[in-house]
């Protein structure tokens, strides 16, 4: 299964802020974001946990909340946060 993964513009901006603010962790942030894209794009339900109306995926040092539309085969990332390892 292939899903299209879209990061909301505000979420992309927050990801960029994290990348700039945590210069010593840039490689881990980039790796985590790439892994999040891969997992959400392949079979999102396999990797996420339900959080109310959203789904959560944690790949340290990032945690994202997303909305999944299986019918449209779309995943929208609506929040990204730094998480402790």
N, CA, C and O atoms as a GROMACS GRO file, in nm:
protein
  340
    1UNK      N    1   0.084  -0.118   0.000
    1UNK     CA    2   0.000   0.000   0.000
    1UNK      C    3   0.088   0.124   0.000
    1UNK      O    4   0.188   0.132   0.072
    2UNK      N    5   0.051   0.219  -0.080
    2UNK     CA    6   0.124   0.344  -0.084
    2UNK      C    7   0.029   0.458  -0.050
    2UNK      O    8  -0.080   0.469  -0.106
    3UNK      N    9   0.072   0.542   0.042
    3UNK     CA   10  -0.004   0.659   0.083
    3UNK      C   11   0.076   0.784   0.050
    3UNK      O   12   0.199   0.782   0.052
    4UNK      N   13   0.007   0.893   0.019
    4UNK     CA   14   0.070   1.022   0.000
    4UNK      C   15   0.080   1.089   0.136
    4UNK      O   16  -0.021   1.100   0.207
    5UNK      N   17   0.199   1.133   0.174
    5UNK     CA   18   0.220   1.199   0.302
    5UNK      C   19   0.239   1.348   0.279
    5UNK      O   20   0.325   1.390   0.202
    6UNK      N   21   0.156   1.426   0.347
    6UNK     CA   22   0.162   1.572   0.337
    6UNK      C   23   0.187   1.628   0.476
    6UNK      O   24   0.117   1.593   0.571
    7UNK      N   25   0.287   1.713   0.488
    7UNK     CA   26   0.314   1.783   0.613
    7UNK      C   27   0.251   1.922   0.600
    7UNK      O   28   0.281   1.995   0.506
    8UNK      N   29   0.164   1.958   0.694
    8UNK     CA   30   0.104   2.092   0.692
    8UNK      C   31   0.216   2.196   0.692
    8UNK      O   32   0.320   2.173   0.754
    9UNK      N   33   0.197   2.310   0.625
    9UNK     CA   34   0.302   2.412   0.620
    9UNK      C   35   0.354   2.453   0.758
    9UNK      O   36   0.474   2.471   0.776
   10UNK      N   37   0.264   2.469   0.854
   10UNK     CA   38   0.308   2.508   0.989
   10UNK      C   39   0.394   2.398   1.053
   10UNK      O   40   0.482   2.428   1.133
   11UNK      N   41   0.367   2.274   1.018
   11UNK     CA   42   0.444   2.162   1.071
   11UNK      C   43   0.582   2.159   1.006
   11UNK      O   44   0.682   2.135   1.075
   12UNK      N   45   0.589   2.183   0.877
   12UNK     CA   46   0.719   2.193   0.808
   12UNK      C   47   0.803   2.305   0.870
   12UNK      O   48   0.923   2.290   0.891
   13UNK      N   49   0.736   2.418   0.900
   13UNK     CA   50   0.807   2.530   0.963
   13UNK      C   51   0.860   2.490   1.101
   13UNK      O   52   0.973   2.524   1.136
   14UNK      N   53   0.780   2.420   1.178
   14UNK     CA   54   0.823   2.376   1.311
   14UNK      C   55   0.939   2.277   1.300
   14UNK      O   56   1.033   2.283   1.379
   15UNK      N   57   0.933   2.188   1.203
   15UNK     CA   58   1.042   2.093   1.181
   15UNK      C   59   1.171   2.169   1.148
   15UNK      O   60   1.278   2.133   1.198
   16UNK      N   61   1.162   2.271   1.066
   16UNK     CA   62   1.278   2.352   1.032
   16UNK      C   63   1.332   2.425   1.155
   16UNK      O   64   1.454   2.435   1.173
   17UNK      N   65   1.243   2.474   1.240
   17UNK     CA   66   1.286   2.539   1.364
   17UNK      C   67   1.363   2.442   1.453
   17UNK      O   68   1.468   2.476   1.508
   18UNK      N   69   1.310   2.321   1.467
   18UNK     CA   70   1.380   2.220   1.547
   18UNK      C   71   1.518   2.192   1.489
   18UNK      O   72   1.615   2.178   1.563
   19UNK      N   73   1.526   2.182   1.358
   19UNK     CA   74   1.652   2.152   1.292
   19UNK      C   75   1.754   2.263   1.317
   19UNK      O   76   1.872   2.236   1.341
   20UNK      N   77   1.709   2.389   1.311
   20UNK     CA   78   1.798   2.503   1.333
   20UNK      C   79   1.836   2.514   1.480
   20UNK      O   80   1.953   2.534   1.513
   21UNK      N   81   1.739   2.500   1.569
   21UNK     CA   82   1.763   2.518   1.713
   21UNK      C   83   1.849   2.408   1.774
   21UNK      O   84   1.918   2.432   1.873
   22UNK      N   85   1.845   2.291   1.718
   22UNK     CA   86   1.918   2.177   1.776
   22UNK      C   87   2.028   2.132   1.680
   22UNK      O   88   2.024   2.022   1.624
   23UNK      N   89   2.125   2.221   1.662
   23UNK     CA   90   2.229   2.197   1.562
   23UNK      C   91   2.306   2.068   1.587
   23UNK      O   92   2.354   2.006   1.491
   24UNK      N   93   2.320   2.026   1.711
   24UNK     CA   94   2.394   1.902   1.738
   24UNK      C   95   2.313   1.777   1.704
   24UNK      O   96   2.368   1.668   1.697
   25UNK      N   97   2.183   1.794   1.683
   25UNK     CA   98   2.096   1.680   1.654
   25UNK      C   99   2.041   1.681   1.512
   25UNK      O  100   1.946   1.608   1.483
   26UNK      N  101   2.098   1.759   1.424
   26UNK     CA  102   2.043   1.772   1.289
   26UNK      C  103   2.036   1.639   1.215
   26UNK      O  104   1.938   1.610   1.146
   27UNK      N  105   2.139   1.558   1.228
   27UNK     CA  106   2.139   1.429   1.157
   27UNK      C  107   2.027   1.340   1.209
   27UNK      O  108   1.960   1.273   1.130
   28UNK      N  109   2.006   1.338   1.340
   28UNK     CA  110   1.900   1.252   1.395
   28UNK      C  111   1.761   1.305   1.358
   28UNK      O  112   1.669   1.226   1.338
   29UNK      N  113   1.747   1.436   1.350
   29UNK     CA  114   1.618   1.494   1.309
   29UNK      C  115   1.590   1.458   1.163
   29UNK      O  116   1.478   1.416   1.130
   30UNK      N  117   1.688   1.474   1.078
   30UNK     CA  118   1.671   1.440   0.936
   30UNK      C  119   1.638   1.292   0.919
   30UNK      O  120   1.548   1.256   0.843
   31UNK      N  121   1.711   1.207   0.989
   31UNK     CA  122   1.687   1.062   0.980
   31UNK      C  123   1.547   1.027   1.030
   31UNK      O  124   1.479   0.946   0.968
   32UNK      N  125   1.504   1.087   1.141
   32UNK     CA  126   1.371   1.059   1.196
   32UNK      C  127   1.261   1.106   1.100
   32UNK      O  128   1.164   1.034   1.079
   33UNK      N  129   1.277   1.225   1.043
   33UNK     CA  130   1.176   1.277   0.949
   33UNK      C  131   1.166   1.187   0.826
   33UNK      O  132   1.056   1.160   0.778
   34UNK      N  133   1.279   1.141   0.777
   34UNK     CA  134   1.278   1.049   0.662
   34UNK      C  135   1.210   0.918   0.698
   34UNK      O  136   1.133   0.864   0.617
   35UNK      N  137   1.236   0.866   0.816
   35UNK     CA  138   1.174   0.741   0.861
   35UNK      C  139   1.023   0.758   0.879
   35UNK      O  140   0.945   0.668   0.845
   36UNK      N  141   0.982   0.872   0.932
   36UNK     CA  142   0.839   0.902   0.947
   36UNK      C  143   0.771   0.902   0.810
   36UNK      O  144   0.665   0.841   0.793
   37UNK      N  145   0.831   0.970   0.714
   37UNK     CA  146   0.776   0.972   0.578
   37UNK      C  147   0.763   0.831   0.521
   37UNK      O  148   0.661   0.796   0.462
   38UNK      N  149   0.868   0.751   0.539
   38UNK     CA  150   0.866   0.614   0.486
   38UNK      C  151   0.756   0.530   0.550
   38UNK      O  152   0.681   0.462   0.480
   39UNK      N  153   0.748   0.535   0.682
   39UNK     CA  154   0.647   0.453   0.750
   39UNK      C  155   0.505   0.498   0.720
   39UNK      O  156   0.418   0.415   0.694
   40UNK      N  157   0.482   0.628   0.723
   40UNK     CA  158   0.347   0.677   0.694
   40UNK      C  159   0.310   0.657   0.548
   40UNK      O  160   0.192   0.640   0.516
   41UNK      N  161   0.407   0.658   0.460
   41UNK     CA  162   0.379   0.639   0.318
   41UNK      C  163   0.358   0.495   0.277
   41UNK      O  164   0.299   0.468   0.173
   42UNK      N  165   0.406   0.401   0.360
   42UNK     CA  166   0.395   0.260   0.320
   42UNK      C  167   0.269   0.196   0.376
   42UNK      O  168   0.186   0.145   0.299
   43UNK      N  169   0.253   0.197   0.506
   43UNK     CA  170   0.137   0.134   0.569
   43UNK      C  171   0.117   0.201   0.705
   43UNK      O  172   0.155   0.146   0.807
   44UNK      N  173   0.057   0.320   0.706
   44UNK     CA  174   0.055   0.399   0.828
   44UNK      C  175  -0.012   0.332   0.947
   44UNK      O  176   0.035   0.348   1.060
   45UNK      N  177  -0.118   0.260   0.926
   45UNK     CA  178  -0.190   0.199   1.039
   45UNK      C  179  -0.100   0.101   1.115
   45UNK      O  180  -0.118   0.081   1.236
   46UNK      N  181  -0.008   0.042   1.048
   46UNK     CA  182   0.084  -0.053   1.112
   46UNK      C  183   0.174   0.015   1.216
   46UNK      O  184   0.213  -0.049   1.314
   47UNK      N  185   0.206   0.143   1.197
   47UNK     CA  186   0.308   0.210   1.278
   47UNK      C  187   0.254   0.308   1.381
   47UNK      O  188   0.329   0.351   1.468
   48UNK      N  189   0.128   0.343   1.375
   48UNK     CA  190   0.076   0.452   1.459
   48UNK      C  191  -0.007   0.400   1.575
   48UNK      O  192  -0.049   0.285   1.578
   49UNK      N  193  -0.029   0.492   1.671
   49UNK     CA  194  -0.118   0.464   1.784
   49UNK      C  195  -0.229   0.568   1.782
   49UNK      O  196  -0.205   0.685   1.752
   50UNK      N  197  -0.350   0.527   1.815
   50UNK     CA  198  -0.463   0.618   1.818
   50UNK      C  199  -0.449   0.717   1.933
   50UNK      O  200  -0.413   0.681   2.045
   51UNK      N  201  -0.477   0.843   1.902
   51UNK     CA  202  -0.478   0.952   2.000
   51UNK      C  203  -0.600   1.038   1.971
   51UNK      O  204  -0.589   1.144   1.909
   52UNK      N  205  -0.716   0.992   2.017
   52UNK     CA  206  -0.839   1.066   1.989
   52UNK      C  207  -0.870   1.061   1.841
   52UNK      O  208  -0.882   0.953   1.783
   53UNK      N  209  -0.884   1.178   1.780
   53UNK     CA  210  -0.914   1.183   1.636
   53UNK      C  211  -0.787   1.178   1.551
   53UNK      O  212  -0.794   1.175   1.428
   54UNK      N  213  -0.672   1.176   1.616
   54UNK     CA  214  -0.544   1.172   1.546
   54UNK      C  215  -0.473   1.039   1.569
   54UNK      O  216  -0.515   0.956   1.649
   55UNK      N  217  -0.366   1.023   1.495
   55UNK     CA  218  -0.277   0.908   1.510
   55UNK      C  219  -0.139   0.961   1.543
   55UNK      O  220  -0.097   1.065   1.494
   56UNK      N  221  -0.067   0.887   1.628
   56UNK     CA  222   0.064   0.931   1.674
   56UNK      C  223   0.172   0.832   1.629
   56UNK      O  224   0.153   0.711   1.632
   57UNK      N  225   0.284   0.888   1.588
   57UNK     CA  226   0.401   0.807   1.553
   57UNK      C  227   0.523   0.873   1.616
   57UNK      O  228   0.544   0.994   1.599
   58UNK      N  229   0.602   0.795   1.687
   58UNK     CA  230   0.724   0.846   1.749
   58UNK      C  231   0.844   0.774   1.690
   58UNK      O  232   0.855   0.652   1.696
   59UNK      N  233   0.932   0.853   1.633
   59UNK     CA  234   1.063   0.808   1.587
   59UNK      C  235   1.160   0.908   1.650
   59UNK      O  236   1.179   1.017   1.597
   60UNK      N  237   1.222   0.871   1.762
   60UNK     CA  238   1.307   0.966   1.833
   60UNK      C  239   1.412   1.027   1.740
   60UNK      O  240   1.477   0.958   1.662
   61UNK      N  241   1.426   1.158   1.751
   61UNK     CA  242   1.377   1.248   1.855
   61UNK      C  243   1.247   1.321   1.820
   61UNK      O  244   1.217   1.424   1.880
   62UNK      N  245   1.170   1.270   1.725
   62UNK     CA  246   1.046   1.337   1.683
   62UNK      C  247   0.922   1.255   1.715
   62UNK      O  248   0.925   1.132   1.717
   63UNK      N  249   0.815   1.328   1.741
   63UNK     CA  250   0.682   1.267   1.757
   63UNK      C  251   0.587   1.348   1.672
   63UNK      O  252   0.585   1.471   1.680
   64UNK      N  253   0.507   1.280   1.590
   64UNK     CA  254   0.411   1.349   1.504
   64UNK      C  255   0.270   1.300   1.534
   64UNK      O  256   0.248   1.187   1.576
   65UNK      N  257   0.176   1.390   1.510
   65UNK     CA  258   0.034   1.356   1.507
   65UNK      C  259  -0.011   1.371   1.363
   65UNK      O  260   0.032   1.463   1.293
   66UNK      N  261  -0.097   1.281   1.320
   66UNK     CA  262  -0.142   1.286   1.181
   66UNK      C  263  -0.287   1.243   1.170
   66UNK      O  264  -0.346   1.184   1.261
   67UNK      N  265  -0.342   1.274   1.054
   67UNK     CA  266  -0.475   1.230   1.015
   67UNK      C  267  -0.456   1.133   0.899
   67UNK      O  268  -0.376   1.159   0.809
   68UNK      N  269  -0.529   1.023   0.902
   68UNK     CA  270  -0.515   0.922   0.797
   68UNK      C  271  -0.649   0.904   0.728
   68UNK      O  272  -0.752   0.882   0.793
   69UNK      N  273  -0.648   0.912   0.596
   69UNK     CA  274  -0.766   0.883   0.516
   69UNK      C  275  -0.733   0.761   0.430
   69UNK      O  276  -0.669   0.772   0.325
   70UNK      N  277  -0.778   0.645   0.477
   70UNK     CA  278  -0.750   0.523   0.401
   70UNK      C  279  -0.819   0.526   0.264
   70UNK      O  280  -0.763   0.478   0.166
   71UNK      N  281  -0.938   0.582   0.260
   71UNK     CA  282  -1.012   0.589   0.134
   71UNK      C  283  -0.937   0.670   0.028
   71UNK      O  284  -0.932   0.632  -0.089
   72UNK      N  285  -0.878   0.783   0.071
   72UNK     CA  286  -0.804   0.870  -0.021
   72UNK      C  287  -0.656   0.833  -0.030
   72UNK      O  288  -0.583   0.887  -0.113
   73UNK      N  289  -0.613   0.742   0.058
   73UNK     CA  290  -0.472   0.701   0.066
   73UNK      C  291  -0.382   0.821   0.091
   73UNK      O  292  -0.279   0.840   0.025
   74UNK      N  293  -0.425   0.902   0.190
   74UNK     CA  294  -0.354   1.024   0.226
   74UNK      C  295  -0.326   1.026   0.377
   74UNK      O  296  -0.406   0.979   0.457
   75UNK      N  297  -0.210   1.079   0.411
   75UNK     CA  298  -0.175   1.104   0.551
   75UNK      C  299  -0.132   1.249   0.561
   75UNK      O  300  -0.048   1.295   0.484
   76UNK      N  301  -0.192   1.321   0.655
   76UNK     CA  302  -0.155   1.460   0.677
   76UNK      C  303  -0.094   1.473   0.815
   76UNK      O  304  -0.159   1.444   0.916
   77UNK      N  305   0.031   1.516   0.821
   77UNK     CA  306   0.099   1.539   0.948
   77UNK      C  307   0.057   1.677   0.996
   77UNK      O  308   0.076   1.777   0.927
   78UNK      N  309  -0.001   1.683   1.117
   78UNK     CA  310  -0.057   1.808   1.168
   78UNK      C  311   0.020   1.864   1.286
   78UNK      O  312  -0.006   1.977   1.329
   79UNK      N  313   0.114   1.787   1.339
   79UNK     CA  314   0.195   1.837   1.451
   79UNK      C  315   0.326   1.759   1.456
   79UNK      O  316   0.328   1.639   1.431
   80UNK      N  317   0.434   1.829   1.490
   80UNK     CA  318   0.562   1.764   1.516
   80UNK      C  319   0.617   1.823   1.645
   80UNK      O  320   0.610   1.943   1.669
   81UNK      N  321   0.672   1.734   1.727
   81UNK     CA  322   0.731   1.779   1.855
   81UNK      C  323   0.862   1.706   1.878
   81UNK      O  324   0.886   1.597   1.826
   82UNK      N  325   0.946   1.771   1.956
   82UNK     CA  326   1.070   1.709   2.003
   82UNK      C  327   1.033   1.614   2.116
   82UNK      O  328   0.952   1.648   2.201
   83UNK      N  329   1.091   1.499   2.117
   83UNK     CA  330   1.067   1.404   2.225
   83UNK      C  331   1.202   1.358   2.279
   83UNK      O  332   1.298   1.344   2.204
   84UNK      N  333   1.206   1.334   2.408
   84UNK     CA  334   1.331   1.285   2.466
   84UNK      C  335   1.355   1.144   2.421
   84UNK      O  336   1.261   1.070   2.392
   85UNK      N  337   1.478   1.108   2.415
   85UNK     CA  338   1.515   0.976   2.367
   85UNK      C  339   1.490   0.878   2.476
   85UNK      O  340   1.515   0.759   2.458
   0.00000   0.00000   0.00000
